[in-house]
C-alpha cells in the first residue's frame, strides 16, 4: 500500500510539473500582439541568461532588423554579449494564420512553433547551443508579452530532458 501511495504521489507531481498556461489565457489582454507589426523595423533588446539557481551567467544587447513580405518575415538579430562575443541569428518566420506562426534559423533544430493570443505569444523550439557551450540541443519555452506599442517583455525557460537548466529574460523596445 505504501509503495502504491508513493507511486501515485510521484505521478501526480510529474503531471503537475507538466501543466502550463495556454496562450488562450491571454486572449482578452490588450494591446494585441501582431508579430508582423511589432517586428517590423528596428527593435532593441536587453537581456540576461541565468542558471537554474538564478545566477546571471551572461548579459546582452540585441539589435533586430525585421521586415515582412506578405506572411513571411525576416528577423536579423545581432547579439553583443557581456563577455565581448558577438553572435548572429536570422529567423525566417511564417504567419500560418491569425494566431499561429512557424520559424526557422540556422541554430534552431527543426521548426519553431508559436501561438499568439491577446498580448502574448508562446514560442517553442529546440536550440543547438554553440560548441563552446557544449553543443547541446535544449528546449526553449519562450513567452513574449506586449506591454505597449513599443515595449515587449520576453521570458524563456531552458530545459533538457524535462529538467530546467536556466532562464532568459529580455526587455524589447521598438525604435521610432
Backbone torsions as a table, in degrees:
resi	resn	phi	psi	omega
1	UNK	NA	-43.5	-178.8
2	UNK	-61.6	-40.7	178.8
3	UNK	-65.0	-39.6	178.3
4	UNK	-65.3	-42.3	179.0
5	UNK	-63.3	-43.0	178.9
6	UNK	-64.2	-42.4	178.7
7	UNK	-64.4	-40.9	178.2
8	UNK	-63.5	-43.8	178.9
9	UNK	-62.8	-43.5	179.2
10	UNK	-62.8	-41.5	178.5
11	UNK	-64.5	-40.5	179.0
12	UNK	-63.8	-41.7	177.4
13	UNK	-63.4	-41.5	178.6
14	UNK	-61.3	-46.7	179.5
15	UNK	-65.4	-38.8	179.0
16	UNK	-63.2	-35.3	178.9
17	UNK	-70.5	-18.7	-178.2
18	UNK	-90.3	-12.4	-178.2
19	UNK	-73.0	148.8	-179.1
20	UNK	-149.7	159.3	175.6
21	UNK	-73.8	136.6	176.9
22	UNK	-88.5	147.8	176.5
23	UNK	-53.4	-30.2	-179.0
24	UNK	-61.8	-19.4	177.6
25	UNK	-63.4	-18.5	-177.9
26	UNK	-105.3	8.7	-175.2
27	UNK	-51.2	-38.3	-176.1
28	UNK	-88.8	-4.9	-176.8
29	UNK	-75.2	144.3	-179.7
30	UNK	-127.4	152.1	2.3
31	UNK	-74.9	156.0	-179.2
32	UNK	-73.4	131.5	178.1
33	UNK	-84.9	117.2	173.4
34	UNK	-120.5	109.1	-176.8
35	UNK	-57.1	-33.8	-178.3
36	UNK	-67.2	-23.3	176.9
37	UNK	-92.4	-46.7	-176.4
38	UNK	-67.5	-49.8	179.5
39	UNK	-91.2	68.3	175.8
40	UNK	-143.8	107.5	-172.2
41	UNK	110.3	-151.1	-177.2
42	UNK	-105.3	132.0	178.5
43	UNK	-127.9	132.0	173.9
44	UNK	-100.4	148.0	175.4
45	UNK	-139.1	142.8	176.4
46	UNK	-123.8	127.7	-174.4
47	UNK	-150.5	-179.0	179.3
48	UNK	-149.3	154.0	174.2
49	UNK	-113.3	129.8	180.0
50	UNK	-120.1	147.2	173.1
51	UNK	-79.9	179.6	-174.5
52	UNK	-68.0	-15.5	176.5
53	UNK	-85.4	-10.3	-178.4
54	UNK	101.1	-4.4	179.7
55	UNK	-68.2	131.2	177.3
56	UNK	-74.1	121.1	-179.5
57	UNK	-92.1	-40.9	-177.8
58	UNK	-151.1	151.4	173.4
59	UNK	-120.6	160.5	-179.2
60	UNK	-156.2	161.4	167.2
61	UNK	-121.9	134.1	177.8
62	UNK	-123.8	137.1	172.7
63	UNK	-113.1	126.2	-178.8
64	UNK	-113.7	121.6	172.4
65	UNK	-100.5	115.8	-172.4
66	UNK	-127.4	142.8	173.5
67	UNK	-153.9	159.3	-177.4
68	UNK	-126.8	144.5	169.3
69	UNK	-125.4	100.3	-175.2
70	UNK	66.7	-125.1	-178.3
71	UNK	-94.9	10.0	-179.6
72	UNK	-116.7	124.2	-178.8
73	UNK	-116.6	151.8	174.9
74	UNK	-119.4	125.3	175.3
75	UNK	-115.3	106.1	-179.3
76	UNK	-96.3	106.5	-173.0
77	UNK	-104.9	132.9	173.7
78	UNK	-120.9	117.1	-179.0
79	UNK	-100.7	128.5	170.2
80	UNK	-109.4	113.0	-174.2
81	UNK	-92.3	154.7	-179.0
82	UNK	-63.4	-19.6	178.2
83	UNK	-90.2	8.2	176.7
84	UNK	93.2	-9.9	179.7
85	UNK	-77.2	153.7	174.2
86	UNK	-125.1	137.5	179.0
87	UNK	-132.6	153.3	177.5
88	UNK	-121.1	145.5	169.6
89	UNK	-143.3	131.2	177.2
90	UNK	-118.4	114.2	177.6
91	UNK	-91.7	140.2	164.8
92	UNK	-112.5	115.9	-175.7
93	UNK	-114.7	134.8	178.6
94	UNK	-117.3	128.6	174.5
95	UNK	-81.2	115.6	-177.4
96	UNK	-81.6	-44.0	175.4
97	UNK	-155.8	-165.8	-174.5
98	UNK	-59.0	-25.8	-175.4
99	UNK	-123.8	-9.2	-174.0
100	UNK	-117.7	143.9	-179.6
101	UNK	-135.3	152.8	169.1
102	UNK	-125.7	158.2	-179.5
103	UNK	-153.6	154.1	175.7
104	UNK	-136.5	153.8	174.2
105	UNK	-156.2	161.2	-175.4
106	UNK	-58.5	-36.0	-178.4
107	UNK	-99.3	11.4	174.8
108	UNK	-99.5	127.0	-179.2
109	UNK	-85.0	118.4	-178.0
110	UNK	76.1	-142.8	-175.1
111	UNK	-119.5	135.3	172.8
112	UNK	-79.9	146.6	178.1
113	UNK	-127.0	134.3	-179.1
114	UNK	-134.2	151.7	174.3
115	UNK	-134.7	127.1	178.1
116	UNK	-107.1	136.3	174.5
117	UNK	-144.3	129.4	-179.4
118	UNK	58.0	-126.4	-178.3
119	UNK	-94.1	8.5	-172.4
120	UNK	-122.0	152.2	173.4
121	UNK	-133.3	130.5	169.8
122	UNK	-104.5	127.4	-175.2
123	UNK	-125.5	120.7	-178.9
124	UNK	-120.7	134.2	179.2
125	UNK	-163.4	168.8	175.9
126	UNK	-107.6	126.6	-178.6
127	UNK	-110.5	133.6	174.5
128	UNK	-90.3	113.8	179.8
129	UNK	-70.0	153.1	175.5
130	UNK	-59.9	154.7	-178.4
131	UNK	-55.8	-39.0	-179.6
132	UNK	-67.1	-12.3	175.6
133	UNK	-108.1	17.2	175.0
134	UNK	103.8	-15.9	179.8
135	UNK	68.1	10.7	-178.6
136	UNK	-64.0	153.9	168.7
137	UNK	-97.0	118.9	-178.8
138	UNK	-118.8	151.5	179.1
139	UNK	-92.1	134.5	175.4
140	UNK	-116.6	129.5	171.9
141	UNK	-111.4	101.9	-166.6
142	UNK	-109.3	124.3	179.2
143	UNK	-119.4	130.0	175.8
144	UNK	-117.4	138.1	-178.5
145	UNK	-129.3	116.5	178.4
146	UNK	-76.7	123.3	-178.7
147	UNK	-92.1	-47.1	173.9
148	UNK	-150.1	-174.2	-173.9
149	UNK	-60.3	-22.5	-176.4
150	UNK	-112.6	-14.0	-171.3
151	UNK	-118.3	132.2	176.8
152	UNK	-138.1	140.1	175.2
153	UNK	-107.9	143.9	-175.3
154	UNK	-132.0	131.0	177.9
155	UNK	-131.7	124.5	179.9
156	UNK	-122.5	140.0	174.3
157	UNK	-109.2	130.0	-179.2
158	UNK	-103.9	123.5	178.5
159	UNK	-131.3	159.7	172.6
160	UNK	-145.1	127.4	-176.8
161	UNK	56.0	32.8	179.5
162	UNK	77.9	2.4	-179.9
163	UNK	-99.6	129.7	-179.7
164	UNK	-74.8	122.9	-180.0
165	UNK	-106.1	-23.0	-179.6
166	UNK	177.9	-174.7	-177.9
167	UNK	-139.6	153.2	172.5
168	UNK	-124.5	132.6	177.4
169	UNK	-124.2	132.1	-179.5
170	UNK	-137.1	139.0	169.5
171	UNK	-110.1	118.9	179.6
172	UNK	-100.4	146.8	174.5
173	UNK	-138.7	120.9	179.7
174	UNK	-80.5	132.6	178.5
175	UNK	-77.7	152.5	172.9
176	UNK	77.7	NA	NA
